[in-house]
């Protein structure tokens, strides 16, 4: 892991994930590491219904989601002044935790810096936890950045 050469920082553009971006930026600045920023768009699951008219184009929707995510990623890199460190960005489609850990393995990442979102109780049970799954599946160490004031 050390010397640290590559940091993977997943983002969903939420406030908690921006804290992880800041932490990754600080680590990259100190260590001279490259940051790989990743955003994963979850594909829309559609169950066809024989009586429904085809008024919604899933492929067009996904194209728009990917296009929007790429624009958001470019804004994030500029706003967080990540152009002052070596940074690459990826916008992917699939299951977030699976894609994050796949990229970590393929890119020989030394560290994943990811935010927690503070879901507890039934919300965590219903919605799951990308961060928890990344920690379990990761091929490298994972640094989790908690939300300030989050229940522990």
ChimeraX commands (.cxc) that place a marker at each C-alpha (Angstrom):
marker #1 position 0.00,0.00,0.00 radius 0.5
marker #1 position 2.73,2.48,0.89 radius 0.5
marker #1 position 4.09,4.48,-0.78 radius 0.5
marker #1 position 0.56,5.37,-1.80 radius 0.5
marker #1 position 0.34,5.84,-5.58 radius 0.5
marker #1 position -3.38,5.76,-6.37 radius 0.5
marker #1 position -6.45,6.76,-4.34 radius 0.5
marker #1 position -9.94,5.82,-5.48 radius 0.5
marker #1 position -12.63,8.24,-4.37 radius 0.5
marker #1 position -16.23,7.31,-5.23 radius 0.5
marker #1 position -18.77,10.12,-5.19 radius 0.5
marker #1 position -22.52,10.38,-5.52 radius 0.5
marker #1 position -22.21,14.20,-5.40 radius 0.5
marker #1 position -23.89,14.32,-1.96 radius 0.5
marker #1 position -22.55,16.45,0.89 radius 0.5
marker #1 position -21.07,13.43,2.71 radius 0.5
marker #1 position -19.23,12.30,-0.42 radius 0.5
marker #1 position -17.76,15.80,-0.82 radius 0.5
marker #1 position -16.10,15.31,2.60 radius 0.5
marker #1 position -14.45,12.18,1.23 radius 0.5
marker #1 position -13.28,14.13,-1.83 radius 0.5
marker #1 position -11.63,16.68,0.46 radius 0.5
marker #1 position -9.91,13.90,2.43 radius 0.5
marker #1 position -8.70,12.22,-0.77 radius 0.5
marker #1 position -7.38,15.56,-2.03 radius 0.5
marker #1 position -5.42,16.13,1.19 radius 0.5
marker #1 position -3.95,12.61,1.08 radius 0.5
marker #1 position -3.04,12.98,-2.60 radius 0.5
marker #1 position -1.38,16.33,-1.96 radius 0.5
marker #1 position 0.69,14.95,0.92 radius 0.5
marker #1 position 1.65,11.68,-0.79 radius 0.5
marker #1 position 1.86,12.81,-4.41 radius 0.5
marker #1 position -0.77,10.23,-5.30 radius 0.5
marker #1 position -3.15,10.18,-8.23 radius 0.5
marker #1 position -6.89,10.33,-7.49 radius 0.5
marker #1 position -9.36,8.30,-9.50 radius 0.5
marker #1 position -12.80,9.86,-9.05 radius 0.5
marker #1 position -15.67,7.45,-9.74 radius 0.5
marker #1 position -19.41,7.94,-10.01 radius 0.5
marker #1 position -21.68,4.98,-10.70 radius 0.5
marker #1 position -25.10,5.41,-12.30 radius 0.5
marker #1 position -27.44,2.62,-11.28 radius 0.5
marker #1 position -29.31,1.23,-14.28 radius 0.5
marker #1 position -33.04,1.67,-14.20 radius 0.5
marker #1 position -34.85,-1.61,-13.60 radius 0.5
marker #1 position -37.95,-1.77,-15.77 radius 0.5
marker #1 position -40.49,-4.56,-15.71 radius 0.5
marker #1 position -42.43,-4.61,-18.96 radius 0.5
marker #1 position -46.19,-4.63,-18.65 radius 0.5
marker #1 position -48.24,-5.86,-21.59 radius 0.5
marker #1 position -50.96,-3.21,-21.12 radius 0.5
marker #1 position -48.57,-0.27,-20.75 radius 0.5
marker #1 position -47.77,1.94,-23.68 radius 0.5
marker #1 position -44.08,2.39,-24.44 radius 0.5
marker #1 position -43.77,6.07,-23.59 radius 0.5
marker #1 position -40.53,5.93,-21.62 radius 0.5
marker #1 position -37.26,5.22,-23.42 radius 0.5
marker #1 position -34.91,3.59,-20.90 radius 0.5
marker #1 position -31.85,3.85,-23.17 radius 0.5
marker #1 position -32.35,7.58,-23.67 radius 0.5
marker #1 position -32.87,8.05,-19.94 radius 0.5
marker #1 position -29.60,6.22,-19.15 radius 0.5
marker #1 position -27.72,8.27,-21.77 radius 0.5
marker #1 position -28.99,11.45,-20.13 radius 0.5
marker #1 position -28.07,10.20,-16.65 radius 0.5
marker #1 position -24.52,9.39,-17.80 radius 0.5
marker #1 position -24.19,12.73,-19.59 radius 0.5
marker #1 position -25.42,14.60,-16.50 radius 0.5
marker #1 position -23.04,12.64,-14.24 radius 0.5
marker #1 position -20.07,13.48,-16.48 radius 0.5
marker #1 position -20.96,17.18,-16.33 radius 0.5
marker #1 position -21.35,16.99,-12.54 radius 0.5
marker #1 position -17.97,15.25,-12.26 radius 0.5
marker #1 position -16.27,17.97,-14.33 radius 0.5
marker #1 position -17.85,20.66,-12.10 radius 0.5
marker #1 position -16.79,18.82,-8.95 radius 0.5
marker #1 position -13.18,18.54,-10.10 radius 0.5
marker #1 position -13.12,22.27,-10.88 radius 0.5
marker #1 position -14.93,23.38,-7.70 radius 0.5
marker #1 position -12.73,21.25,-5.43 radius 0.5
marker #1 position -9.63,22.40,-7.32 radius 0.5
marker #1 position -8.63,18.84,-8.02 radius 0.5
marker #1 position -6.82,19.96,-11.15 radius 0.5
marker #1 position -3.91,20.78,-8.80 radius 0.5
marker #1 position -3.38,17.05,-8.19 radius 0.5
marker #1 position -3.21,14.19,-10.68 radius 0.5
marker #1 position -6.83,13.18,-11.21 radius 0.5
marker #1 position -8.76,10.88,-13.52 radius 0.5
marker #1 position -12.51,10.53,-13.54 radius 0.5
marker #1 position -14.80,7.69,-14.50 radius 0.5
marker #1 position -18.57,7.60,-14.84 radius 0.5
marker #1 position -19.79,4.03,-14.91 radius 0.5
marker #1 position -23.07,2.15,-14.99 radius 0.5
marker #1 position -23.91,-0.79,-12.73 radius 0.5
marker #1 position -24.05,-1.74,-9.08 radius 0.5
marker #1 position -22.08,0.93,-7.20 radius 0.5
marker #1 position -20.18,-1.31,-4.77 radius 0.5
marker #1 position -19.34,-3.88,-7.45 radius 0.5
marker #1 position -18.08,-1.23,-9.88 radius 0.5
marker #1 position -16.03,0.56,-7.21 radius 0.5
marker #1 position -14.27,-2.63,-6.12 radius 0.5
marker #1 position -13.79,-3.76,-9.73 radius 0.5
marker #1 position -12.05,-0.48,-10.60 radius 0.5
marker #1 position -9.95,-0.70,-7.43 radius 0.5
marker #1 position -8.71,-4.14,-8.45 radius 0.5
marker #1 position -8.16,-3.31,-12.13 radius 0.5
marker #1 position -6.29,-0.07,-11.38 radius 0.5
marker #1 position -4.20,-1.52,-8.51 radius 0.5
marker #1 position -5.54,1.17,-6.18 radius 0.5
marker #1 position -3.71,1.58,-2.87 radius 0.5
marker #1 position -6.58,3.13,-0.91 radius 0.5
marker #1 position -10.30,3.81,-1.31 radius 0.5
marker #1 position -11.60,6.96,0.42 radius 0.5
marker #1 position -15.39,6.77,0.73 radius 0.5
marker #1 position -18.04,8.54,2.78 radius 0.5
marker #1 position -20.60,6.99,5.04 radius 0.5
marker #1 position -24.11,8.40,4.81 radius 0.5
marker #1 position -25.36,7.84,8.32 radius 0.5
marker #1 position -28.17,5.45,7.54 radius 0.5
marker #1 position -29.14,3.43,10.58 radius 0.5
marker #1 position -31.92,1.08,11.58 radius 0.5
marker #1 position -34.63,0.34,9.04 radius 0.5
marker #1 position -33.26,2.81,6.47 radius 0.5
marker #1 position -29.96,0.93,6.34 radius 0.5
marker #1 position -31.81,-2.39,6.14 radius 0.5
marker #1 position -34.03,-1.20,3.28 radius 0.5
marker #1 position -31.47,0.81,1.31 radius 0.5
marker #1 position -28.33,-1.18,2.13 radius 0.5
marker #1 position -24.93,0.36,2.39 radius 0.5
marker #1 position -22.60,0.83,-0.55 radius 0.5
marker #1 position -19.80,1.74,1.84 radius 0.5
marker #1 position -20.28,-1.40,3.93 radius 0.5
marker #1 position -20.20,-3.58,0.81 radius 0.5
marker #1 position -17.09,-1.79,-0.50 radius 0.5
marker #1 position -15.34,-2.40,2.82 radius 0.5
marker #1 position -16.20,-6.11,2.64 radius 0.5
marker #1 position -15.26,-6.61,-1.04 radius 0.5
marker #1 position -12.35,-4.23,-1.44 radius 0.5
marker #1 position -9.01,-5.57,-2.65 radius 0.5
marker #1 position -7.24,-2.73,-0.78 radius 0.5
marker #1 position -7.60,-0.72,2.45 radius 0.5
marker #1 position -10.66,1.52,2.75 radius 0.5
marker #1 position -10.80,4.79,4.65 radius 0.5
marker #1 position -14.35,5.73,5.60 radius 0.5
marker #1 position -15.21,9.37,6.21 radius 0.5
marker #1 position -18.14,9.71,8.63 radius 0.5
marker #1 position -20.74,12.43,8.41 radius 0.5
marker #1 position -20.21,14.98,11.22 radius 0.5
marker #1 position -22.74,14.35,13.96 radius 0.5
marker #1 position -23.61,10.93,12.55 radius 0.5
marker #1 position -24.97,8.40,15.05 radius 0.5
marker #1 position -22.44,5.65,15.71 radius 0.5
marker link #1:1,2 radius 0.2
marker link #1:2,3 radius 0.2
marker link #1:3,4 radius 0.2
marker link #1:4,5 radius 0.2
marker link #1:5,6 radius 0.2
marker link #1:6,7 radius 0.2
marker link #1:7,8 radius 0.2
marker link #1:8,9 radius 0.2
marker link #1:9,10 radius 0.2
marker link #1:10,11 radius 0.2
marker link #1:11,12 radius 0.2
marker link #1:12,13 radius 0.2
marker link #1:13,14 radius 0.2
marker link #1:14,15 radius 0.2
marker link #1:15,16 radius 0.2
marker link #1:16,17 radius 0.2
marker link #1:17,18 radius 0.2
marker link #1:18,19 radius 0.2
marker link #1:19,20 radius 0.2
marker link #1:20,21 radius 0.2
marker link #1:21,22 radius 0.2
marker link #1:22,23 radius 0.2
marker link #1:23,24 radius 0.2
marker link #1:24,25 radius 0.2
marker link #1:25,26 radius 0.2
marker link #1:26,27 radius 0.2
marker link #1:27,28 radius 0.2
marker link #1:28,29 radius 0.2
marker link #1:29,30 radius 0.2
marker link #1:30,31 radius 0.2
marker link #1:31,32 radius 0.2
marker link #1:32,33 radius 0.2
marker link #1:33,34 radius 0.2
marker link #1:34,35 radius 0.2
marker link #1:35,36 radius 0.2
marker link #1:36,37 radius 0.2
marker link #1:37,38 radius 0.2
marker link #1:38,39 radius 0.2
marker link #1:39,40 radius 0.2
marker link #1:40,41 radius 0.2
marker link #1:41,42 radius 0.2
marker link #1:42,43 radius 0.2
marker link #1:43,44 radius 0.2
marker link #1:44,45 radius 0.2
marker link #1:45,46 radius 0.2
marker link #1:46,47 radius 0.2
marker link #1:47,48 radius 0.2
marker link #1:48,49 radius 0.2
marker link #1:49,50 radius 0.2
marker link #1:50,51 radius 0.2
marker link #1:51,52 radius 0.2
marker link #1:52,53 radius 0.2
marker link #1:53,54 radius 0.2
marker link #1:54,55 radius 0.2
marker link #1:55,56 radius 0.2
marker link #1:56,57 radius 0.2
marker link #1:57,58 radius 0.2
marker link #1:58,59 radius 0.2
marker link #1:59,60 radius 0.2
marker link #1:60,61 radius 0.2
marker link #1:61,62 radius 0.2
marker link #1:62,63 radius 0.2
marker link #1:63,64 radius 0.2
marker link #1:64,65 radius 0.2
marker link #1:65,66 radius 0.2
marker link #1:66,67 radius 0.2
marker link #1:67,68 radius 0.2
marker link #1:68,69 radius 0.2
marker link #1:69,70 radius 0.2
marker link #1:70,71 radius 0.2
marker link #1:71,72 radius 0.2
marker link #1:72,73 radius 0.2
marker link #1:73,74 radius 0.2
marker link #1:74,75 radius 0.2
marker link #1:75,76 radius 0.2
marker link #1:76,77 radius 0.2
marker link #1:77,78 radius 0.2
marker link #1:78,79 radius 0.2
marker link #1:79,80 radius 0.2
marker link #1:80,81 radius 0.2
marker link #1:81,82 radius 0.2
marker link #1:82,83 radius 0.2
marker link #1:83,84 radius 0.2
marker link #1:84,85 radius 0.2
marker link #1:85,86 radius 0.2
marker link #1:86,87 radius 0.2
marker link #1:87,88 radius 0.2
marker link #1:88,89 radius 0.2
marker link #1:89,90 radius 0.2
marker link #1:90,91 radius 0.2
marker link #1:91,92 radius 0.2
marker link #1:92,93 radius 0.2
marker link #1:93,94 radius 0.2
marker link #1:94,95 radius 0.2
marker link #1:95,96 radius 0.2
marker link #1:96,97 radius 0.2
marker link #1:97,98 radius 0.2
marker link #1:98,99 radius 0.2
marker link #1:99,100 radius 0.2
marker link #1:100,101 radius 0.2
marker link #1:101,102 radius 0.2
marker link #1:102,103 radius 0.2
marker link #1:103,104 radius 0.2
marker link #1:104,105 radius 0.2
marker link #1:105,106 radius 0.2
marker link #1:106,107 radius 0.2
marker link #1:107,108 radius 0.2
marker link #1:108,109 radius 0.2
marker link #1:109,110 radius 0.2
marker link #1:110,111 radius 0.2
marker link #1:111,112 radius 0.2
marker link #1:112,113 radius 0.2
marker link #1:113,114 radius 0.2
marker link #1:114,115 radius 0.2
marker link #1:115,116 radius 0.2
marker link #1:116,117 radius 0.2
marker link #1:117,118 radius 0.2
marker link #1:118,119 radius 0.2
marker link #1:119,120 radius 0.2
marker link #1:120,121 radius 0.2
marker link #1:121,122 radius 0.2
marker link #1:122,123 radius 0.2
marker link #1:123,124 radius 0.2
marker link #1:124,125 radius 0.2
marker link #1:125,126 radius 0.2
marker link #1:126,127 radius 0.2
marker link #1:127,128 radius 0.2
marker link #1:128,129 radius 0.2
marker link #1:129,130 radius 0.2
marker link #1:130,131 radius 0.2
marker link #1:131,132 radius 0.2
marker link #1:132,133 radius 0.2
marker link #1:133,134 radius 0.2
marker link #1:134,135 radius 0.2
marker link #1:135,136 radius 0.2
marker link #1:136,137 radius 0.2
marker link #1:137,138 radius 0.2
marker link #1:138,139 radius 0.2
marker link #1:139,140 radius 0.2
marker link #1:140,141 radius 0.2
marker link #1:141,142 radius 0.2
marker link #1:142,143 radius 0.2
marker link #1:143,144 radius 0.2
marker link #1:144,145 radius 0.2
marker link #1:145,146 radius 0.2
marker link #1:146,147 radius 0.2
marker link #1:147,148 radius 0.2
marker link #1:148,149 radius 0.2
marker link #1:149,150 radius 0.2
marker link #1:150,151 radius 0.2
marker link #1:151,152 radius 0.2
view
